[in-house]
């Protein structure tokens, strides 16, 4: 039976909350975003109370706490971008804005009593496995912590990427990254330079352009854009989802299946789907950008889906504004009062907004993780980020990851993947509890190697391997970020913990 995203956790996980727990390993969860929340909630469901969430910031939320730029929102529909066993009936609109997602997370946190389980403003700087004690030593900026198990939930979008542009430090105006938006700075009547045309820039530029004196967008690569078709939910629909939960679950399942079908084309299994999507996106571009010169600038030159596809209704209309200029010449340098491109043009500006994405290739950095025999994880991953299902790394006992390498998605909801990874992780913790104090498990090297090799082999035939440069790729040009399969397959592989895959130490 295929499991869809609308299924509550109790239907696909082993419920053990009614069973005796002879031993509960102490669990340190690093990160209070969606990943950390889901792991904590699943442990609660299993009756496990010996866990603590460590969060470097002073509040929960992760990505949705930090990214508060104008227009910040999710590009996965509301009813799918939510925890399956913590549904929300009253989403305000089809695509959830940042504040509403944060409020949803905060409400769950409060209702499930996770505040008392969390140490905020606690920055974990180093993890070191003590083989003599069979436990992890966690170093913070102020103290040392010991835990039997560590679950790293720091996420993929937690470190802003500030490009190394010559002269950027010499700019005398205001400059900030989208993740660190300066809400105190008034952009009214200022000349604003937007660097980047990724998902964040495409959300915040239409919000600031109407009140800026002028906006100049610096584009390196034109993204593929498809209609967002966002709108508020009608009151009758919200009422129905609240009082007829079966309809809400049906709606969620419909969204999930629609998103999952996209994988057929992205995985290289149906070229006709990519051709159809290309034609649809091209027609959308042509209808929204009547000027032939501008249309040529914003027409992508790589295969549809190779880079992240953006959903937006207002990006093209914003570029068509008389007070918005799109520049495709590369930036040569920044000077005190503006930006100079390689064609020699100097364009003055008062503020620079960086929509340049995240350092997704720095999966663990700056966190240092030392496993057996003093092996450091970033060193182990210097050649390849080898893991078993993006969850376990050979040589690092009792260490698990949520949204680790090879679990990112180009088509569906990451919360689906978070729940799946949390399911296997909690199963492993239950197994450790059954074995008793001091028990450790370490994924077998051959299992992790086979898992990684399969991931890379399957990546070869996907659209993501069609030749474009993207934030999916590491410094070697290898895609170690995405899951090259259907989410149902990842759910199946993580449905239960398999002891035989691990060394029992």
C-alpha positions, -999 to +999 in steps of 0.1 A: +000+000+000+014+034-009+014+059+019+004+095+012+013+126+031-021+130+046-017+098+067-013+105+104+019+092+120+000+065+139-008+047+106+028+043+095+049+041+127+051+016+155+032+030+184+051+021+216+039+047+241+019+020+259+049-003+263+073-002+292+106+016+287+133-002+308+158+025+297+154+058+279+186+070+263+192+107+268+187+125+234+201+158+224+182+174+195+201+202+178+178+228+162+142+240+170+130+242+134+106+218+118+131+190+120+138+193+157+100+197+164+090+166+145+117+144+162+106+157+196+069+151+189+076+116+177+096+108+208+066+121+229+043+098+209+065+069+218+064+079+255+100+090+255+106+120+278+144+120+282+152+145+255+163+182+252+162+205+222+192+229+219+186+260+199+213+287+192+187+315+188+164+328+214+133+315+198+120+285+178+113+284+141+145+279+122+141+290+086+107+305+094+121+325+123+150+339+104+136+347+070+113+376+075+120+396+044+090+413+026+069+387+009+085+357+025+063+326+020+065+289+012+063+276-024+045+244-012+007+248-006-003+253+030-021+220+037+009+200+026+035+222+042+025+211+077+030+181+100+007+152+091-002+145+127-005+182+137-030+195+110-041+231+108-076+236+093-076+274+091-047+283+068-055+318+055-045+312+019-033+286-007+004+293+000+014+301+036+032+334+044+062+333+068+044+347+098+015+322+096+040+293+094+059+306+124+026+311+143+016+275+134+050+262+148+047+283+179+012+270+186+023+234+184+054+241+205+032+256+232+004+230+231+029+201+232+049+216+261+082+218+241+093+250+256+102+232+289+122+207+268+142+234+250+174+253+259+173+285+238+204+307+232+226+276+234+250+273+206+265+238+202+300+243+187+314+208+189+302+172+192+327+146+203+320+109+208+335+095+240+342+058+232+350+051+269+317+064+281+297+054+249+282+089+249+284+122+231+300+152+246+284+185+234+304+217+238+286+250+239+300+285+243+294+282+281+293+246+292+296+209+284+267+185+280+266+147+277+240+127+258+236+091+247+221+101+213+224+132+192+200+142+164+212+170+142+183+191+128+201+223+117+185+223+083+197+231+048+187+268+047+203+281+079+235+297+066+232+328+043+255+329+012+271+363+008+290+362-025+326+374-027+320+405-048+350+428-050+344+461-031+312+450-013+327+460+020+334+495+006+298+502-002+287+533+019+250+526+017+229+499+034+235+462+025+220+430+038+211+394+029+175+385+026+179+362+057+190+392+077+166+418+064+169+452+080+133+461+088+144+494+104+158+507+072+132+526+050+137+519+013+111+545+003+125+568-024+158+550-024+176+534-054+178+497-046+200+471-061+188+435-059+216+409-065+202+375-074+171+361-090+164+330-068+133+322-048+139+349-021+147+377-045+116+368-066+095+371-034+109+404-020+115+424-051+078+428-061+072+439-025+098+467-024+097+479-060+064+499-057+078+522-030+115+524-040+126+553-062+141+527-086+151+491-085+179+474-104+179+436-105+213+419-113+206+385-129+232+359-134+208+331-147+172+335-156+150+311-136+121+291-148+088+306-135+054+290-133+021+305-121+016+306-084-022+311-085-022+321-049-054+333-032-071+335+002-092+305+012-129+312+011-146+311+045-168+281+036-137+261+027-120+269+060-152+259+078-153+226+059-117+217+066-123+224+103-156+205+108-152+179+080-116+167+086-120+140+059-123+168+033-091+184+046-073+151+044-086+145+009-074+180-001-039+174+014-037+140-004-047+157-037-019+183-033+006+156-024-002+135-054-001+165-078+034+174-065+046+138-065+037+134-101+062+161-110+089+137-100+082+115-130+096+142-153+124+155-130+137+119-125+141+115-163+113+090-166+091+111-189+108+136-213+074+146-226+065+160-191+096+183-192+087+194-227+051+201-216+063+221-185+087+240-207+060+250-231+036+260-203+063+281-186+073+297-219+037+306-227+033+322-192+065+342-198+053+354-233+019+364-219+034+384-191+064+400-208+053+417-240+087+435-246+108+412-268+142+425-255+132+419-219+117+386-227+149+374-243+168+384-210+144+364-188+142+333-210+162+304-193+188+286-214+189+254-194+166+225-191+134+230-171+138+218-135+176+216-135+176+246-112+149+253-087+116+261-104+100+293-090+063+298-085+053+335-089+025+356-103+042+390-098+078+386-108+074+392-145+050+422-140+076+437-116+103+435-142+080+452-167+077+483-144+092+515-158+111+520-125+127+485-126+158+477-146+171+441-153+209+439-157+224+407-171+260+419-174+281+403-146+291+425-117+327+436-118+329+453-085+310+474-059+321+509-052+312+534-025+280+546-042+270+518-065+278+489-087+300+486-118+293+458-143+317+442-168+305+465-196+319+494-177+285+508-167+283+524-132+248+523-116+244+543-084+223+529-056+215+537-020+209+501-007+219+466-018+196+436-010+213+402-015+190+375-027+219+351-031+206+320-013+223+298+013+255+278+018+237+245+013+269+227+006+282+234+041+260+207+056+275+206+091+298+236+092+306+254+114+297+226+138+326+203+144+316+166+149+342+140+160+333+104+159+352+071+166+390+074+165+388+112+164+374+113+128+359+147+120+328+146+099+336+176+076+370+158+069+352+125+062+329+144+038+357+162+020+354+138-010+317+128-007+289+132+018+284+095+022+254+086+045+228+060+048+195+076+037+209+110+048+204+099+084+235+079+096+272+082+089+296+053+094+321+060+123+296+082+141+277+060+166+243+071+179+244+102+157+214+109+134+205+136+110+172+150+097+174+168+063+209+154+058+227+149+025+206+134-003+172+142+013+164+176-003+135+178-028+129+196-060+092+188-062+074+181-029+072+190+008+103+187+029+081+181+060+072+148+044+109+139+043+115+152+078+087+129+092+102+099+074+137+106+087+124+112+122+105+079+120+137+058+114+156+079+140+130+073+167+130+036+158+167+035+164+164+053+197+137+028+208+161+000+198+189+015+219+164+017+248+156-019+246+193-029+246+199-010+278+224+016+292+256+021+272+242+006+240+256+021+208+249+015+171+269+025+141+257+021+105+277-005+087+303+011+063+291-011+035+255-001+040+263+036+039+286+031+009+259+012-010+232+038-001+254+067-013+265+048-045+228+041-054+219+078-048+247+090-071+239+064-098+203+073-098+211+110-100+228+105-134+196+102-153+177+131-137+171+166-150+193+179-122+223+163-139+215+180-173+244+204-170+233+236-153+250+252-122+228+253-092+227+255-054+221+218-055+257+212-064+288+211-041+322+225-049+330+194-070+299+199-091+282+168-076+246+168-065+247+155-029+217+175-018+186+160-034+168+127-032+167+113-067+135+094-063+098+095-052+091+106-016+070+074-012+101+054-017+120+074+009+091+068+033+092+031+026+129+029+032+126+047+065+094+031+077+112+009+103+146+007+118+166-023+106+191-035+132+210-055+107+221-023+089+240-013+120+269-025+141+258-033+176+286-019+198 
